[in-house]
């Protein structure tokens, strides 16, 4: 039996849904049959999935024919399917020592069992030997797998030498039972949902209909941070069906929808097929009868392990499937919910999916991180837990979660509770409640990270004039003016924007909205002794449609257009406004007093306006955004001759001014904040009407 076929059987029986644990019979006395009869009975039992019984008959054959490589291979393969890796290692060693050409892959499986039994140094030697000597079918693919497994041995040795600061503990008999538990789902902080194939007696394959042994959803109350009460069949949602396997649940982010799988085994082919269902909360608070999701998600293949994420396109359902056009065996796919319809399922791509099986996705929407299990990347054992940041089809390279989250065998169903320092994983590592070998069966383990203090920021966008909340303003968060944090968000009247932050770091929130000046707010996160969420609001000032905005403290040399150095501070404020609002076009307008003739004043003011434009051009503002206009004495702000006929120098000084108008918007430019003066306040530049009011107050 080649590797691909073996992995397919492992997938069907254990990994697609982890519903069916090895199926054992009561200790039956092997009948007094000859070798030929024993072999026939063994093959029958093996083919229907009764591996434990089959082994007894194959061993009977081996007792009479110790050179029967076929019987030895079948024993070794059956023990591997039962996940009794110590026995499997022993029998693959016997098969390897028989040195028959019929089973050239025996050396690979022997090395694999050594790895599963934590004999990493020996396993690496065995993989290297296999790589050098193997000449069977699919040599290139087999050697590639062998090299990856050898790499995993080095990785395991390194990770065990440098373990993560995390505790992994068995949840005990209140949760776990013989056979298998899987799919833990934290429901708030006080309840854990999961699925289990519980049975008080040994499950006999031939009697499965009579025993009615189907996986069901259970719940267990969390009494304290580290103790659980008694588990019970979960009945608050209509998700259990006594005639079929139920499991692999996931809530939507708003807890209004619950996705899960129902799986059925074909009695003739012994193949398991799963489909994803959904129930949702109705107005009266009751959950609806489950409906099967449409063909965009449920294909003719198996689909399972739903997990829910969010994106700007809508609710995202991540799931595992072995449908066509995938990368390998089981791949992770996604579909986006748009109203009541779903988009065609898309593959996550090769940053996540491999030639092996990639399963049990869990998407953390706060950290934009996908956790999943795979046997196609280099790892410590069979299925290791990996993580990748991203969403939809864009992902970072997968990263192994390390030891002790991963072990030498299988780890799946990694998930986090709302208390991010507590998580769960399903594993068949030693320490489970077992019906056969120490690694036969899957139990739920708790992952406890060192207590982490979580920091966040939230707030609203307001109209600076009306103080009313502004919806649909684009808000982003950056650090060091260049590093963007998470996805862009849009303000709402009923929901604050929200980002996770880190202590001892400085951030900047920036907002843009059509018809408003862009603005931002700086804040720093101090170290706290408990979780802390800061409130930081952003105020946007409406762009005046017509009236000019005065730029204060702009000075020129007497009777010249040359800018004086003390003008630069005021002009830099205008520059920062243009940088923060890259779509606006402005008209720079320079005014003189009424001294001199009209033509001279118009020429002088045109030169002064051009001096301002030239200053901004040198600082990098595009010329198409700037228009210089000399106003001369056309728009005097105040009279320069008093009622008693005296010249008013202070009035002339007030008329000698520079202002600007926003005259248009450059199309096709997206307003995305990158840099600028975070302290800039458009309100600091007074409008013409405000300047008049201030003058009246001064008088």
VOVEX-755630 format. One record per residue (C-alpha): residue number from 1; residue in one letter; z, x, y. Coordinates in steps of 0.25 Angstrom, whole numbers, plus 5000, padded with zeros to 4 digits. Each point is the difference from the previous one (the first is absolute). Last residue first. Layout:
VOVEX-755630
NUM_A_Z_X_Y
...
This chain:
VOVEX-755630
699_X_5076_4953_5388
698_X_5002_5006_4986
697_X_5000_4986_4993
696_X_4987_4997_5007
695_X_4994_5013_4995
694_X_5005_4997_4986
693_X_4993_4986_5000
692_X_4987_5007_5005
691_X_5001_5010_4989
690_X_5001_4989_4990
689_X_4988_4993_5005
688_X_4992_5013_4999
687_X_5005_5002_4986
686_X_5010_5011_4997
685_X_4999_5010_4990
684_X_5013_5001_4993
683_X_4997_4987_4993
682_X_4990_5008_4992
681_X_5012_5008_4993
680_X_4997_5013_4995
679_X_5012_5006_4992
678_X_4992_5002_4987
677_X_4990_5009_5008
676_X_4988_5001_4991
675_X_4995_5002_4986
674_X_4994_4993_4988
673_X_5000_4985_5002
672_X_4989_4993_4994
671_X_4991_4991_5009
670_X_4987_4998_4993
669_X_4988_5004_5008
668_X_4988_4991_4998
667_X_4998_4994_5014
666_X_5005_5008_5013
665_X_5008_4990_5008
664_X_4998_4996_5014
663_X_5004_5001_5015
662_X_5015_5004_5000
661_X_5003_5003_5014
660_X_5005_5013_5007
659_X_5008_5004_5012
658_X_5000_5011_5010
657_X_5007_4999_5013
656_X_4999_5003_5015
655_X_5004_4986_5005
654_X_5014_5003_4998
653_X_4999_5013_5008
652_X_4993_4992_5011
651_X_5012_4990_5000
650_X_5010_5012_5001
649_X_4992_5005_5012
648_X_5001_4987_5008
647_X_4993_5001_5013
646_X_5006_4992_5011
645_X_4993_4987_5006
644_X_5012_4991_5001
643_X_4996_4992_4988
642_X_4999_5013_4992
641_X_4987_5008_4997
640_X_4998_5005_4986
639_X_4999_4986_4994
638_X_5003_5000_4985
637_X_4993_5002_4987
636_X_4987_5003_5006
635_X_4989_4996_4990
634_X_4986_5005_5006
633_X_5006_5013_5006
632_X_4992_5009_4991
631_X_4999_4994_4987
630_X_4994_5012_4992
629_X_4997_4996_4986
628_X_5001_5010_4988
627_X_4997_4993_4986
626_X_5006_5005_4987
625_X_4999_4996_4986
624_X_4986_5005_4998
623_X_5005_5014_5004
622_X_5009_5002_4988
621_X_5014_5004_5003
620_X_5002_5015_4995
619_X_5010_5006_5010
618_X_4988_5005_5008
617_X_4995_4986_5002
616_X_5013_4995_5005
615_X_5000_5010_5011
614_X_4986_4998_5003
613_X_5002_4985_5001
612_X_5012_5002_5010
611_X_4991_5009_5008
610_X_4989_4990_5000
609_X_5009_4990_5007
608_X_5003_5010_5011
607_X_4986_5003_5002
606_X_4997_4985_5001
605_X_5011_4998_5010
604_X_4995_5011_5009
603_X_4986_4995_5000
602_X_5005_4985_5003
601_X_5009_5006_5011
600_X_4988_5007_5007
599_X_4991_4988_4999
598_X_5011_4991_5006
597_X_5003_5008_5012
596_X_5014_5008_5001
595_X_5014_4994_4999
594_X_5000_4987_4992
593_X_5008_5005_4988
592_X_4994_5005_4988
591_X_4998_4994_4986
590_X_4997_5006_4986
589_X_4996_4991_4989
588_X_4999_5005_4985
587_X_4993_4990_4992
586_X_5005_4999_4985
585_X_4994_4998_4987
584_X_5009_4996_4988
583_X_4998_5003_4985
582_X_5009_5012_4999
581_X_5013_4993_5004
580_X_5011_5011_4997
579_X_4991_5011_5005
578_X_4996_4992_5012
577_X_5015_4997_5004
576_X_5003_5015_4997
575_X_4990_5004_5010
574_X_5005_4990_5011
573_X_5014_5006_4998
572_X_4994_5014_5001
571_X_4994_4995_5013
570_X_5014_4998_5006
569_X_5005_5013_4995
568_X_4987_5007_5005
567_X_5002_4996_5015
566_X_5010_5010_5003
565_X_4989_5011_4998
564_X_4992_4995_5012
563_X_4986_4993_4997
562_X_4989_5005_5009
561_X_4992_4989_5007
560_X_5002_5006_5014
559_X_5005_4995_5013
558_X_5014_5005_4997
557_X_5001_5005_4986
556_X_5002_4988_4990
555_X_5012_4993_4994
554_X_5002_4990_4989
553_X_5015_4996_5000
552_X_4998_4986_4994
551_X_4988_4995_4992
550_X_4998_4985_5005
549_X_4995_4990_4990
548_X_4988_4991_5005
547_X_5000_4985_4998
546_X_4989_4995_4991
545_X_5004_4997_4985
544_X_5014_5007_5000
543_X_5002_5005_4986
542_X_5012_4993_4994
541_X_5012_5009_4998
540_X_5004_5002_4985
539_X_5015_5002_4996
538_X_5004_5006_4987
537_X_5012_4997_4992
536_X_5009_5009_4992
535_X_5011_4995_4992
534_X_5006_5010_4990
533_X_5003_4997_4986
532_X_5012_5008_4993
531_X_5004_5002_4986
530_X_5014_5007_5000
529_X_5006_5013_5003
528_X_4991_5003_5011
527_X_4991_5011_5005
526_X_4993_4998_5013
525_X_4986_4994_5001
524_X_4992_5003_5013
523_X_4992_4991_5008
522_X_4988_5000_5009
521_X_4993_4987_5005
520_X_4986_4997_5002
519_X_4990_4994_5010
518_X_4986_4995_5000
517_X_4996_4992_5013
516_X_4997_4986_4997
515_X_4987_4991_4999
514_X_4997_5003_4986
513_X_5013_5005_4993
512_X_5005_5014_4996
511_X_5014_5004_4995
510_X_5006_5014_4998
509_X_5013_5003_4993
508_X_5004_5015_5001
507_X_5009_5007_4990
506_X_5011_5011_5000
505_X_5006_5005_4987
504_X_5015_5003_4997
503_X_5000_4989_4990
502_X_4988_4994_4993
501_X_4992_4987_5004
500_X_4996_4988_4992
499_X_4991_4991_5009
498_X_5001_4985_5004
497_X_4992_4991_5010
496_X_5009_4988_5003
495_X_4996_4986_4995
494_X_4999_4987_5008
493_X_4992_5003_5012
492_X_4991_5010_4992
491_X_4996_5014_5003
490_X_4989_5007_4992
489_X_5003_5012_4991
488_X_4993_5013_4997
487_X_5002_5006_4987
486_X_5011_5010_4997
485_X_5004_5011_5009
484_X_4990_5007_5008
483_X_5001_5015_5003
482_X_4994_5005_5013
481_X_5009_4997_5012
480_X_5011_5008_4994
479_X_5004_4988_4992
478_X_4992_4987_5000
477_X_5002_4985_4998
476_X_4989_4990_5003
475_X_5000_4986_5006
474_X_4988_4991_5003
473_X_5003_4988_5008
472_X_4997_4987_4993
471_X_5012_4992_5006
470_X_5007_5003_5013
469_X_5014_4996_5002
468_X_5003_4995_5014
467_X_5007_5008_5010
466_X_4990_4994_5010
465_X_4997_5013_5008
464_X_5002_5010_4989
463_X_4993_4992_4989
462_X_5008_5003_4988
461_X_4997_5007_4986
460_X_5011_4998_4990
459_X_5010_5009_4993
458_X_5003_5008_4987
457_X_5004_5014_4996
456_X_5006_5005_4987
455_X_5010_5009_4993
454_X_5004_5000_4986
453_X_5013_5008_4996
452_X_4998_5005_4986
451_X_5011_5000_4990
450_X_4996_5010_4989
449_X_4990_4993_4991
448_X_5004_4991_4989
447_X_4989_4997_4989
446_X_5005_4989_4990
445_X_4994_5000_4986
444_X_4993_4988_4993
443_X_4997_5002_4985
442_X_4988_5002_4992
441_X_5001_5003_4985
440_X_4996_5010_4990
439_X_5006_5013_5006
438_X_5013_5001_4993
437_X_4993_4995_4987
436_X_5002_4987_4993
435_X_5006_4987_5007
434_X_5004_5007_5012
433_X_5009_4997_5012
432_X_4995_5011_5009
431_X_5007_5014_5002
430_X_4988_5009_4996
429_X_4988_4997_5010
428_X_4993_4987_4997
427_X_4999_4997_5015
426_X_4999_4989_5011
425_X_5003_5004_5014
424_X_5009_4994_5011
423_X_5004_5003_5014
422_X_5012_5002_5009
421_X_5000_5008_5013
420_X_4990_4991_5006
419_X_5010_4988_5001
418_X_4989_4990_4999
417_X_4998_5004_4986
416_X_4990_5010_4996
415_X_4990_5000_4988
414_X_4995_5009_4989
413_X_4994_4992_4989
412_X_4997_5011_4990
411_X_5006_5013_4994
410_X_4996_5004_4987
409_X_5004_5013_4992
408_X_5004_5014_5004
407_X_5007_4995_5012
406_X_4997_4995_5014
405_X_5010_4995_5010
404_X_5008_5012_4997
403_X_4992_5008_5003
402_X_4987_4999_5009
401_X_4993_4988_5007
400_X_4987_5006_4997
399_X_4990_5000_5013
398_X_4987_4992_5000
397_X_4990_5006_5011
396_X_5000_4991_5012
395_X_4994_4987_5000
394_X_4989_4991_5007
393_X_4994_4989_4991
392_X_5010_4989_5004
391_X_5012_5007_5006
390_X_5006_5014_5001
389_X_5011_5009_4995
388_X_5000_5004_4986
387_X_5011_5000_4989
386_X_5001_5004_4986
385_X_5009_4996_4988
384_X_4997_5006_4987
383_X_4994_4994_4988
382_X_5000_5009_4987
381_X_5009_5012_5004
380_X_5003_5010_5011
379_X_4987_4998_5007
378_X_4986_5004_5003
377_X_4992_4988_5004
376_X_4993_4990_4991
375_X_5013_4995_4994
374_X_5003_4991_5012
373_X_5011_4992_5006
372_X_4999_4994_5014
371_X_5007_5001_5014
370_X_4991_4996_5012
369_X_5006_5004_5013
368_X_4998_4993_5014
367_X_5014_5003_5004
366_X_5004_4986_5003
365_X_4990_4993_4991
364_X_5005_5008_4988
363_X_4990_4997_4989
362_X_5003_4999_4985
361_X_4989_5003_4990
360_X_5004_4999_4985
359_X_4987_5007_4995
358_X_4991_5012_5000
357_X_4995_5003_4985
356_X_4991_5012_4998
355_X_4987_5004_5006
354_X_5007_5000_5013
353_X_5003_4990_5012
352_X_5008_5004_5012
351_X_4992_5010_5009
350_X_4988_4996_4991
349_X_4998_4986_5006
348_X_5008_4988_5003
347_X_4990_4991_4992
346_X_4996_4987_5008
345_X_5003_4985_4995
344_X_4990_4990_5007
343_X_5007_4994_5012
342_X_5010_4988_4998
341_X_5000_4986_5005
340_X_5011_4991_5005
339_X_5001_5006_5014
338_X_4995_5014_4998
337_X_5007_5007_4989
336_X_4995_5014_4998
335_X_4998_5006_4986
334_X_5004_5013_4994
333_X_4998_5009_4988
332_X_5008_5010_4992
331_X_4993_5005_4987
330_X_5003_4998_4985
329_X_4991_5009_4992
328_X_4991_5009_5008
327_X_4994_5000_5014
326_X_4996_4985_5000
325_X_4986_4993_5000
324_X_5004_4990_4990
323_X_5014_4994_4999
322_X_5012_5007_4995
321_X_5010_4994_5010
320_X_5012_5003_5008
319_X_5004_4993_5013
318_X_5001_5001_5015
317_X_5000_4987_5008
316_X_4998_5002_5015
315_X_5004_4989_5010
314_X_4991_5000_5012
313_X_4989_5009_5007
312_X_5010_5007_5009
311_X_5007_5005_4987
310_X_5011_4995_4991
309_X_5005_5004_4986
308_X_5003_4992_4988
307_X_5001_5005_4985
306_X_4994_4994_4988
305_X_5002_5007_4987
304_X_4989_4993_4992
303_X_4985_4998_4998
302_X_4994_5001_4986
301_X_4985_4998_4998
300_X_4991_4987_5002
299_X_5004_5001_5015
298_X_5012_4994_5007
297_X_5000_5006_5014
296_X_4987_4995_5007
295_X_4999_4990_4988
294_X_5011_4992_5007
293_X_5015_5001_4999
292_X_5007_4991_4989
291_X_5009_4989_5006
290_X_5015_4999_4998
289_X_5006_4987_5002
288_X_5006_5000_5015
287_X_5013_5005_5004
286_X_5010_4991_5007
285_X_5005_5001_5014
284_X_4995_4987_5005
283_X_4989_5006_5007
282_X_4994_5007_4988
281_X_5004_5014_4995
280_X_4989_5007_4992
279_X_4996_5003_4986
278_X_4989_5010_4996
277_X_4994_5004_4987
276_X_4993_5013_4995
275_X_4993_5001_4986
274_X_5004_5008_4988
273_X_4992_5003_4987
272_X_5007_5006_4988
271_X_4991_5004_4988
270_X_5005_4998_4986
269_X_4986_4996_4996
268_X_5003_4988_4992
267_X_5013_4995_5006
266_X_4995_5002_5014
265_X_5012_5004_5008
264_X_5003_4992_5013
263_X_5004_5005_5014
262_X_5005_4993_5012
261_X_5002_5008_5012
260_X_5007_4999_5013
259_X_4999_4997_5015
258_X_5010_4993_5009
257_X_4997_4994_5013
256_X_5009_4996_5012
255_X_5009_5013_5000
254_X_4994_5004_5013
253_X_4995_5014_4995
252_X_4994_4993_4987
251_X_5009_5001_4988
250_X_4996_5007_4987
249_X_5002_4997_4986
248_X_4995_5008_4987
247_X_5004_4990_4990
246_X_4997_4988_4991
245_X_4995_5000_4985
244_X_4996_4987_4995
243_X_5005_4987_4993
242_X_5013_4999_5007
241_X_4994_5000_5013
240_X_5009_5006_5011
239_X_4995_5000_5015
238_X_5005_4986_5005
237_X_5009_5007_5010
236_X_5015_4998_5001
235_X_5001_5001_4985
234_X_5003_5014_4997
233_X_5006_5002_4985
232_X_5013_5007_5002
231_X_5006_5013_5002
230_X_5015_5002_5000
229_X_5006_5008_5013
228_X_4995_5013_5005
227_X_5008_5012_5006
226_X_4996_5011_5010
225_X_4999_4994_5014
224_X_5009_4989_4996
223_X_4998_4987_4992
222_X_4985_5001_4999
221_X_4996_4987_4993
220_X_4990_5001_4988
219_X_4987_4992_4999
218_X_4991_4999_4988
217_X_4985_4997_4999
216_X_4995_4998_4986
215_X_4993_5008_4989
214_X_4996_4993_4988
213_X_5006_5000_4986
212_X_4998_4986_4994
211_X_5006_5004_4987
210_X_4991_4991_4992
209_X_4987_5005_5007
208_X_5005_5014_4998
207_X_5002_4999_4985
206_X_4989_5010_4996
205_X_5005_5010_5010
204_X_5015_5000_4997
203_X_5009_5000_5012
202_X_5013_5005_4996
201_X_5011_4991_5004
200_X_5008_4996_5013
199_X_4987_5001_5008
198_X_4997_5003_5014
197_X_4986_5003_5005
196_X_5004_5002_5015
195_X_4995_4998_5014
194_X_5007_5003_5013
193_X_5007_4994_5012
192_X_5011_5007_5007
191_X_5009_4992_5009
190_X_5010_5003_5011
189_X_4993_5009_5010
188_X_4988_4991_5002
187_X_4992_4998_4988
186_X_4998_5014_4993
185_X_4988_4999_4990
184_X_5001_5008_4987
183_X_4987_4999_4992
182_X_5005_5004_4986
181_X_5010_4998_4989
180_X_4996_5003_4986
179_X_5005_5000_4985
178_X_5015_5000_4999
177_X_5008_4995_5012
176_X_5001_5004_5015
175_X_5006_4993_5011
174_X_5015_4997_4997
173_X_4998_5011_4989
172_X_5000_5012_5010
171_X_4992_5003_5012
170_X_4997_5014_4996
169_X_5002_5010_5011
168_X_4990_5009_5008
167_X_5007_5008_5011
166_X_4992_5006_5012
165_X_5001_5014_5006
164_X_4986_5004_4995
163_X_5000_5011_4989
162_X_4996_5014_5002
161_X_5000_5007_4986
160_X_4996_4987_4994
159_X_4989_4999_5010
158_X_4995_5014_4996
157_X_5001_4998_4985
156_X_4993_4987_5002
155_X_4988_5005_5008
154_X_4998_5012_4990
153_X_4999_4989_4989
152_X_4991_4991_5009
151_X_4990_5012_5001
150_X_5000_5001_4985
149_X_4997_4985_5000
148_X_4988_5001_5010
147_X_4995_5012_4992
146_X_5000_4991_4987
145_X_4993_4989_5007
144_X_4989_5009_5005
143_X_4999_5006_4986
142_X_4998_4986_4994
141_X_4990_4996_5011
140_X_4991_5013_4997
139_X_5002_4999_4985
138_X_4995_4986_4999
137_X_4999_5001_4985
136_X_5007_5012_4993
135_X_5000_5014_5003
134_X_5014_5003_5004
133_X_5005_5014_4999
132_X_5003_5005_5014
131_X_5005_4987_5006
130_X_5008_4997_4988
129_X_5007_5014_5001
128_X_5003_4997_5015
127_X_5005_4986_4996
126_X_5009_5006_4990
125_X_5006_5011_5009
124_X_5002_4990_5011
123_X_5007_4991_4990
122_X_5010_5011_4996
121_X_5004_5003_5014
120_X_5001_4985_5003
119_X_5009_4996_4988
118_X_5004_4987_5007
117_X_4998_4991_4988
116_X_4988_4994_5007
115_X_4994_5014_5002
114_X_5002_5003_4985
113_X_4993_4987_4997
112_X_4988_5003_5009
111_X_4999_5014_4993
110_X_4999_4993_4986
109_X_4990_4990_5006
108_X_4991_5012_5005
107_X_5002_5008_4987
106_X_4996_4987_4991
105_X_4987_4999_5008
104_X_4992_5007_4990
103_X_5003_4989_4989
102_X_4989_5000_4990
101_X_4999_5016_5000
100_X_5012_5001_4992
99_X_5011_5010_5004
98_X_5011_4994_4991
97_X_5009_5007_5010
96_X_4996_4991_5011
95_X_5002_4988_4992
94_X_5014_5004_4997
93_X_5003_5004_5015
92_X_4994_4986_5003
91_X_5011_4994_4990
90_X_5012_5007_5007
89_X_4995_4997_5014
88_X_4999_4986_4997
87_X_5014_4999_4994
86_X_5005_5006_5013
85_X_4991_4992_5008
84_X_5005_4986_4995
83_X_4991_4993_5010
82_X_4997_4989_4990
81_X_4985_5003_5003
80_X_5004_5015_4998
79_X_5006_4997_4987
78_X_4988_4992_4996
77_X_4991_5012_5004
76_X_5008_5010_4991
75_X_5001_4990_4988
74_X_4985_4998_5001
73_X_4997_5015_5002
72_X_5008_5003_4987
71_X_4993_4989_4992
70_X_4986_5005_5004
69_X_5004_5015_4997
68_X_5003_4996_4986
67_X_5005_5014_4995
66_X_5014_4995_4996
65_X_4994_4990_4991
64_X_5011_4993_4992
63_X_5010_5000_5010
62_X_4990_4999_5011
61_X_4995_4987_4995
60_X_5015_4994_5000
59_X_5001_5006_5014
58_X_4987_4991_5004
57_X_5007_4988_4994
56_X_5013_5002_5008
55_X_4992_5003_5013
54_X_4993_4987_4999
53_X_5013_4992_5001
52_X_5003_5007_5013
51_X_4986_4999_5005
50_X_4999_4985_4999
49_X_4988_4999_5010
48_X_4990_4992_4991
47_X_4992_5012_4997
46_X_5012_5008_4996
45_X_5005_4990_4990
44_X_4986_4999_4994
43_X_4999_5015_4999
42_X_5013_5001_4993
41_X_4997_4990_4990
40_X_4987_5007_4996
39_X_5007_5013_5000
38_X_5011_4995_4991
37_X_4990_4994_4990
36_X_4992_5013_4999
35_X_5013_5009_4999
34_X_5006_4991_4989
33_X_5009_4988_5003
32_X_5015_4998_4998
31_X_5002_4992_5011
30_X_5006_5006_5013
29_X_5014_4993_5002
28_X_5001_4993_5013
27_X_5009_5004_5011
26_X_4998_4988_5009
25_X_4987_5001_5008
24_X_4996_5007_5013
23_X_4991_4997_5011
22_X_5000_5011_5011
21_X_5002_4994_5013
20_X_4991_4990_5006
19_X_5001_4997_5015
18_X_4998_5013_5006
17_X_4989_4993_5008
16_X_4987_5009_4998
15_X_5009_5012_4995
14_X_5006_4997_4987
13_X_4991_4993_4990
12_X_4987_5000_5006
11_X_5002_5013_5008
10_X_5005_5007_4988
9_X_4988_4995_4992
8_X_4991_5004_5011
7_X_5007_5014_5000
6_X_4997_5001_4985
5_X_4986_4997_5001
4_X_4998_5010_5011
3_X_5007_5011_4993
2_X_4992_4999_4987
1_X_5004_4994_4987
